[in-house]
Amino acid sequence: MELSGLQIFKYLPAAKKDENSNCKKCGCPTCMAFAIKLAKQNAKIENCPYVPNELKEIYEISCKQPQNIVEIQGLKIGGENVLYRHEKTFINKTAIAIIVDRSEINWQEKLKRIENFEITRVSETLKIDLVIFKNFETLPQLKNLRTISFDDFKKLPLKEIIDEKFSQTSQELIKIRKKAILEKDGNYAEPVYVYFKYTNDINTLCAKASYYLCKYANMLVFENFNEALISTLMTLRQNIFTDPQKPLQVESKIYEFNNPDENSLIFMTTNFALTFYAVANELESLPVPSYLIVTPAEGMSVLTAWSAEKFTAAMVAKTLKKFDFANKVKNRKIIIPGLLAHMKEELEEEISNAGLDFKIVVGTIEAFAINDFVKNLAISK
Ligand code: SF4
């Protein structure tokens, strides 16, 4: 386990109130400051001449990297430090590899589909991480994909678990990760991959692979290649392997959908990426063009931003002024998220105080309802 600053501090002179307390020889103003730096591994333990051997021993263990990192052509596998994402963050996302076996009848067609597979989600373009060629004398050359022979792959310092029974595989994965992280047991430091043999039962395969992706496979290797399966896993993976302390956000600006003009609909939301993409998908599929004003809210969703005072009437007025939006459009109605209905009057007042003449229309609570909302708007016009 990693040591906290407080746990380290208990061993230092200031905690024991001895004569060397806060002597500054380590370069820090206090023992507590040194303890905090040590906990973050931003200082050397030798810098304090009064560190007892007991602390040196437990600190050395706490600094040990619990899981090795294996690198394949820039693809990093392993190196995890925590059991749960919310404790810090997961480091290297679970890699997804596909086996292409020359003995398969349709291997060429399968390979073509693998090469063509690409999804874009939350501004990230996702492709297969690794293609493993089995039974090939010469490896086919692929553009933009990492490749390795099956024999070379098997030589990598990775632990293999062949998936047969879910209960067995899941327990094995949990045991290995706990041994590595909690006990820093070197026998369990190798990153782990789960190997899935070919199956026609894609639903069960998807359920099992999703579980192992969360707990605790560093890599998933499939004999199957199924676009729906891989898209599902990549979407799940993107959610699990984001830094919980850094919300996903998009740029705060005015987005255009279907070539809007000065009379087009105007929507507003915050720059939380998932909210943005949910709304953007709906606006793209509307039969009418529209604008989407995305306000800066440090990547927070609408209600969170409001409660944290990151979506305020003053900020909305400032955003409209910054983009000089009043001079770009004749439409004077801005549709805000339904969750912010209570802000209608406040927004209109602040916008008016800023010398702008926009009115506020309360929109839908959920993005999927935008289409019906717009139809009703057209009817009531
Ligand atoms: Fe405290 Fe730093 Fe002095 Fe050690 S060297 S006793 S940590 S102030």
Boltz pocket constraint, residues with backbone or C-beta under 6 A from the ligand:
constraints:
  - pocket:
      binder: B
      contacts: [[A, 12], [A, 13], [A, 14], [A, 20], [A, 21], [A, 22], [A, 23], [A, 24], [A, 25], [A, 26], [A, 27], [A, 28], [A, 29], [A, 30], [A, 31], [A, 32], [A, 34], [A, 35], [A, 47], [A, 48], [A, 49], [A, 50], [A, 51]]
      max_distance: 6.0
